[in-house]
């Protein structure tokens, strides 16, 4: 009886440790958060650009175009830097999101 309780305690402790590893290990990585932050900045800047195109504000549009073009360089550099730090699936997912935003920018730029 005592041996069963001892084994049960070890089993519970092992399960608790495994659960803790999953909880800690499955959180968003810092590198993924950096890339996601860049995509959010890009998207916000694109929204500003869309407003400038709608209002036909040429000066603001030109200023924002410079920012938007810089995101292409930032994204390429960050993608190369993070390639070995995050999983390929996450990198592909983020890259697809980047290309959606980029295509939206190209569409807006073509209209103006």
C-alpha positions as CSV (number, residue, x, y, z in Angstrom):
1,X,0.0,0.0,0.0
2,X,2.8,2.4,0.9
3,X,4.6,1.6,-2.3
4,X,1.5,2.4,-4.4
5,X,1.2,5.8,-2.7
6,X,4.8,6.5,-3.3
7,X,4.6,5.6,-7.0
8,X,1.4,7.6,-7.3
9,X,3.1,10.7,-5.8
10,X,6.0,10.4,-8.2
11,X,3.6,10.0,-11.1
12,X,1.6,13.1,-10.1
13,X,4.9,15.1,-9.7
14,X,6.0,14.0,-13.1
15,X,2.7,15.0,-14.7
16,X,2.9,18.4,-12.9
17,X,6.4,19.0,-14.2
18,X,5.4,18.0,-17.8
19,X,2.4,20.3,-17.6
20,X,4.6,23.2,-16.4
21,X,7.0,22.6,-19.3
22,X,4.1,22.8,-21.8
23,X,2.6,25.9,-20.2
24,X,6.0,27.7,-20.2
25,X,7.2,26.4,-23.5
26,X,4.0,27.0,-25.5
27,X,3.9,30.7,-24.9
28,X,4.5,33.2,-27.7
29,X,8.2,33.5,-28.4
30,X,9.9,36.9,-28.1
31,X,11.1,36.6,-31.7
32,X,7.6,35.9,-33.0
33,X,6.3,38.9,-31.0
34,X,9.0,41.1,-32.6
35,X,8.0,40.0,-36.1
36,X,4.3,40.4,-35.3
37,X,4.9,43.9,-33.9
38,X,6.6,44.9,-37.2
39,X,3.7,43.6,-39.1
40,X,1.3,45.6,-36.9
41,X,3.3,48.8,-37.5
42,X,3.3,48.1,-41.2
43,X,-0.5,47.6,-41.2
44,X,-1.1,50.8,-39.2
45,X,1.2,52.8,-41.6
46,X,-0.7,51.3,-44.5
47,X,-4.0,52.5,-42.9
48,X,-2.5,56.0,-42.7
49,X,-1.5,55.7,-46.4
50,X,-5.0,54.7,-47.3
51,X,-6.4,57.8,-45.5
52,X,-3.9,60.0,-47.3
53,X,-4.9,58.5,-50.7
54,X,-8.5,59.0,-49.9
55,X,-8.0,62.6,-48.9
56,X,-5.7,63.2,-51.9
57,X,-3.0,64.6,-49.5
58,X,0.1,64.3,-51.8
59,X,2.6,65.5,-49.2
60,X,1.5,63.0,-46.5
61,X,1.2,60.3,-49.1
62,X,4.9,60.8,-50.2
63,X,6.0,60.8,-46.6
64,X,4.2,57.6,-45.8
65,X,5.4,55.9,-49.0
66,X,9.0,56.3,-47.7
67,X,8.0,54.6,-44.4
68,X,6.2,51.8,-46.2
69,X,9.2,51.1,-48.5
70,X,11.4,50.9,-45.5
71,X,9.3,48.1,-44.1
72,X,10.3,45.9,-47.0
73,X,14.0,46.2,-46.0
74,X,13.2,45.8,-42.3
75,X,11.1,42.7,-43.0
76,X,13.8,41.1,-45.2
77,X,16.5,41.7,-42.6
78,X,14.3,40.5,-39.7
79,X,13.2,37.4,-41.7
80,X,16.8,36.4,-42.3
81,X,17.8,37.1,-38.7
82,X,14.8,35.1,-37.2
83,X,15.0,32.2,-39.6
84,X,16.8,29.9,-37.2
85,X,15.0,31.2,-34.1
86,X,11.4,30.4,-34.9
87,X,9.8,27.4,-36.6
88,X,9.4,27.4,-40.4
89,X,5.7,27.1,-40.0
90,X,5.5,30.3,-37.9
91,X,7.8,32.0,-40.3
92,X,5.7,31.0,-43.3
93,X,2.5,32.2,-41.5
94,X,4.1,35.6,-40.7
95,X,5.5,35.9,-44.2
96,X,2.1,35.2,-45.7
97,X,0.6,38.0,-43.5
98,X,3.4,40.3,-44.7
99,X,2.6,39.6,-48.4
100,X,-1.1,40.3,-47.8
101,X,-0.2,43.7,-46.4
102,X,2.3,44.3,-49.2
103,X,-0.3,43.4,-51.9
104,X,-2.8,45.8,-50.3
105,X,-0.1,48.5,-50.5
106,X,0.6,47.8,-54.1
107,X,-3.1,47.9,-54.9
108,X,-3.5,51.3,-53.2
109,X,-0.3,52.6,-54.8
110,X,-1.7,51.6,-58.2
111,X,-4.9,53.4,-57.7
112,X,-3.3,56.7,-56.8
